[in-house]
């Protein structure tokens, strides 16, 4: 359970801001923005959470190896 805390919050953070910005760029902040953003967010966040849970350890190992070579 402890290993799921970081991916949970990281996916929440990334999905929240990425969907907000992309929805804003694509449709503007006009009427209905929050509804469009919420739809994008509740679709994106579970996907982001699954990707983080599956890939976070592999990405950490890869980035550490890459960092040692630089």
Rosetta silent file (secondary structure, phi, psi, omega in degrees, C-alpha in Angstrom):
SEQUENCE: XXXXXXXXXXXXXXXXXXXXXXXXXXXXXXXXXXXXXXXXXXXXXXXXXXXXXXXXXXXXXXXXXXXXXX
SCORE:     score description
SCORE:     0.000 S_00000001
   1 L     0.000  -37.575 -178.536    0.000    0.000    0.000 S_00000001
   2 H   -60.532  -36.577 -178.573    2.846    2.339    0.834 S_00000001
   3 H   -70.532  -17.224 -178.667    4.237    2.064   -2.707 S_00000001
   4 H   -87.172  -13.151 -175.736    0.897    3.211   -4.163 S_00000001
   5 H   -66.282  -50.688 -179.958    0.826    6.552   -2.312 S_00000001
   6 H   -60.210  -51.447  178.415    3.358    8.371   -4.497 S_00000001
   7 H   -59.178  -36.720  178.752    1.878    7.178   -7.826 S_00000001
   8 H   -59.188  -54.065 -177.022   -1.619    8.045   -6.585 S_00000001
   9 H   -72.100  -34.824  177.994   -0.773   11.652   -5.752 S_00000001
  10 H   -65.838  -42.342  178.677    1.574   12.144   -8.697 S_00000001
  11 H   -67.187  -37.546  176.392   -1.076   10.955  -11.155 S_00000001
  12 H   -61.272  -49.128 -179.942   -3.676   13.178   -9.472 S_00000001
  13 H   -59.582  -51.262 -177.352   -1.364   16.204   -9.690 S_00000001
  14 H   -66.016  -46.718 -178.956   -0.350   15.607  -13.305 S_00000001
  15 H   -63.963  -40.214  179.492   -3.828   14.743  -14.597 S_00000001
  16 H   -57.623  -54.315 -175.404   -5.381   17.729  -12.798 S_00000001
  17 H   -75.888  -38.318 -179.648   -3.051   20.319  -14.281 S_00000001
  18 H   -65.526  -45.661  179.353   -2.492   18.745  -17.691 S_00000001
  19 H   -66.944  -35.080  177.588   -6.203   18.344  -18.424 S_00000001
  20 H   -61.328  -52.187 -177.139   -6.871   21.864  -17.141 S_00000001
  21 H   -65.517  -45.080 -178.296   -4.247   23.463  -19.364 S_00000001
  22 H   -66.344  -40.609  176.510   -5.025   21.371  -22.452 S_00000001
  23 H   -63.730  -41.160  178.842   -8.774   21.962  -22.108 S_00000001
  24 H   -61.956  -46.807 -179.479   -8.109   25.689  -21.652 S_00000001
  25 H   -64.195  -43.004 -175.497   -5.877   25.845  -24.743 S_00000001
  26 H   -76.878  -32.775 -172.838   -8.263   23.820  -26.897 S_00000001
  27 H  -125.143   -9.167 -178.021  -11.597   25.330  -25.849 S_00000001
  28 L    81.407  173.631 -177.390  -10.908   28.515  -23.887 S_00000001
  29 L   -94.996   19.348 -176.712  -12.193   29.476  -20.457 S_00000001
  30 L   -70.318 -166.551 -178.666  -15.700   30.273  -21.687 S_00000001
  31 L   -57.621  134.851  179.219  -19.042   28.869  -20.684 S_00000001
  32 L    85.700    3.628 -178.012  -18.982   25.170  -19.948 S_00000001
  33 H   -57.996  -48.408 -176.485  -15.241   25.057  -19.323 S_00000001
  34 H   -61.207  -37.144  177.172  -15.492   23.312  -15.959 S_00000001
  35 H   -66.032  -43.191  178.166  -17.714   20.594  -17.397 S_00000001
  36 H   -65.410  -42.079  178.843  -15.352   19.977  -20.315 S_00000001
  37 H   -64.288  -45.682 -178.466  -12.356   19.992  -17.985 S_00000001
  38 H   -59.739  -41.700  178.194  -14.036   17.624  -15.492 S_00000001
  39 H   -60.287  -46.321  178.746  -14.856   15.158  -18.275 S_00000001
  40 H   -62.787  -41.690 -177.412  -11.234   15.203  -19.457 S_00000001
  41 H   -66.275  -47.928 -175.339   -9.959   14.861  -15.889 S_00000001
  42 H   -72.982  -13.637  170.933  -12.111   11.936  -14.797 S_00000001
  43 H   -84.686  -42.758 -174.188  -11.126   10.046  -17.936 S_00000001
  44 H   -73.936  -36.887 -172.757   -7.412   10.901  -17.707 S_00000001
  45 H   -63.933  -47.338  177.882   -6.792   10.374  -14.004 S_00000001
  46 H   -60.638  -35.377  177.942   -7.528    6.625  -13.795 S_00000001
  47 H   -65.763  -46.525  179.069   -5.392    6.086  -16.886 S_00000001
  48 H   -61.634  -40.270 -179.656   -2.558    8.158  -15.394 S_00000001
  49 H   -64.156  -44.355  178.385   -2.847    6.298  -12.073 S_00000001
  50 H   -62.479  -43.781  179.090   -2.623    2.903  -13.765 S_00000001
  51 H   -62.733  -40.340  178.474    0.362    4.008  -15.837 S_00000001
  52 H   -66.103  -44.866 -178.996    2.111    5.337  -12.736 S_00000001
  53 H   -61.720  -38.153 -178.589    1.448    2.182  -10.725 S_00000001
  54 H   -78.448  -38.585 -168.853    2.786   -0.008  -13.528 S_00000001
  55 H  -106.248   -9.964 -171.950    5.690    2.144  -14.653 S_00000001
  56 H   -60.355  -41.167 -178.604    6.985    4.213  -11.743 S_00000001
  57 H   -68.864  -41.355  178.593    9.594    1.682  -10.607 S_00000001
  58 H   -63.092  -41.474 -179.611   10.863    1.040  -14.140 S_00000001
  59 H   -67.006  -39.196  178.569   11.120    4.774  -14.810 S_00000001
  60 H   -61.862  -46.601  179.735   12.959    5.340  -11.511 S_00000001
  61 H   -63.168  -46.270  179.480   15.517    2.625  -12.337 S_00000001
  62 H   -59.477  -46.175 -177.704   15.945    3.911  -15.898 S_00000001
  63 H   -67.328  -34.134  176.528   16.423    7.518  -14.774 S_00000001
  64 H   -66.704  -42.422  177.349   18.968    6.504  -12.128 S_00000001
  65 H   -64.105  -43.306  178.744   20.991    4.552  -14.703 S_00000001
  66 H   -63.778  -41.890  178.740   20.790    7.418  -17.163 S_00000001
  67 H   -61.614  -33.857  178.923   21.819    9.883  -14.468 S_00000001
  68 H   -69.864  -29.316 -178.750   24.921    7.823  -13.697 S_00000001
  69 H   -82.195  -20.794 -177.796   25.991    7.957  -17.348 S_00000001
  70 L   -83.413    0.000    0.000   25.613   11.727  -17.677 S_00000001
